[in-house]
Structure formats: C-alpha cells, structure tokens
Amino acid sequence: MDVLRILRKEESKLLAVQDKVAHRLAGLRGAINALSADHAVRPRVAQGRVNKLRGKKLSAAHRAAIKRGIAKAKAGKA
C-alpha cells in the first residue's frame, strides 16, 4: 500500500507542475498572437504601414520618394 500512496503523491506533484507549465504556455501563446502580424486584432493605420514594409527590400525609386517626403516634412516644420 505504501507504493500506491507514493505513486499518487508523485502523480499530484506532476499534475501541479503540468498546471504551471500549461499556464505559462497559455501566456506565451497569447504574447505570440499579440505580436504576430496575422492576429485577429487590427493594428492602427500607422503601424499597419510599417508592418507591410518590414523585411522587404525597397526599390531605389521608393527609397528616394521616402527621402523626399522626409525632407519635405522637415522643411515644412522649419
């Protein structure tokens, strides 16, 4: 009978660890969903534009247009 009691005690310990791991895993999955580009919550418009360009190479014409826009904005503020 002592063996059965020991096994049940070990089972309860492992179940407690499993609950803790499941909780941490759920938190990690929530963070992944929050940070991923294809999650259900729509990002703000400004963030959406940045996300579309992240990781993509821009053409020389596109880079030049961005530089012109930045220069134009700086000239308008000055």
Steps between C-alpha positions, in 0.01 A plus 500: 500500500789735560598474135154608389508800734844602367380468140192715568717761671733510201201526270368801692844668481518446125145629452591817690803550276286432194253771607782752545648416161160517332444846652838625378439347158164677474672829585767443238241414237310818585816706461578332167149573375525860616832553323437302184408680179200279424306525826133589513539843662549765234805724554477878480544647151847639567620166632343315208705695250821425685418130531440466126850626420688318776741247355446598138756660273402836361577612149732794449207711381302415812792584730547831317129581534518432874805726534322776304198468727714522813686803364168665409363438850815642662485806276137556595577485872798740479 
